[in-house]
C-alpha cells in the first residue's frame, strides 16, 4: 500500500510540473504538450497534479474541457482509489 501511495504522489508531482512546463513553453513560443496528453495523465491517476497545476500556474483554466473533465477525472481517480483501499483491507 505504501508503494501505491508513493507512486501516486510521484505521478501527480510530475503531472503538476508538466503543467508548469507547458505554461513556460507557451510563454516562450516553444513546442507545446498536446492537450490529449494532459487528459491521458489525468485519466491515469494524475488528475490531482493536473488540476493543481492548472490552478497554481493559471494554465488551461479558460478551456471548458479542462474545467469540466479534470475535476470529473479527479473524482473518478478518488473513487477508484477508494475501491482499491477497501479491497486491500
N, C-alpha and C positions, 0 to 999 in steps of 0.2 A: 504494500500500500504506500509506503514511503517513497518508493521509486516512482510510482504513478503520480504522486503529488509533485515530486521533483521535476519529472518530465513535463507536467502540465505548466508549472511555473516557468521553466526554461523556455518552453514553446511560446507562451504568451509574452514573455520578455522579448524574445526575438521578434514576434509579431508587432509589438509596441514600437520597437526601434525601426522596423521596416517601414512603418507609417511615417516616422520621423525622417527616414532616409528619402522616402518618396516626396515628402514636402520639400526637402532640401533640393532634390532633383528638379522639382517644379520651379523653384526659385532661380536655380542656376541654368535652366534650359537643357538639362541632361536627359538621357533616355529614362522614361518612367517605368514604374512597375505596373503591369496591367491590373485593372480593377478586378478581373476574374481571379487573379492570384490572391487578392485580399479576401475575396469571398471563399475561396478554397481553404485558405489558412483559418478563417473563422469557422468554417464547417468542420474542420479537423481539430476542434477544441482550442482554437486560438481567438475566439470571439472576444474574450475579455481583453486581450492585448490589443486587438484591432480597435475595439471601442475606446479603450483608454488612450490609445494613440490618436484617434480621431479627436477626442476632447482636449487632450493635452497640447497637441500640435495644431489644433484647429484646422484639420485637414479632412477633406471629403464630407464636411458637415452640411454642406448645402445640397449634396446629392441625395435625393429622396430614397433611392435604392439603398444607400448606406444607412440612412436614418431609420429605415424600417427593418431591413434584413439583418443588420449586425446585432441589434438588441434581440431580435427573434432568434437568431442563431445562438446568442449568449444564453437565452432561456432554454433552448434545446440542449446546449452543452451542459448546463447546470442539471437539467432533468436527467440526462444520460449519466452524468457523474453520480447523481443521487442513486440511480438504479444500480450502478456499479458498486457503490458503497454499501447499499442494502444487501446486494447479493454476496458481497465479500464477507459480511457478518452473518 
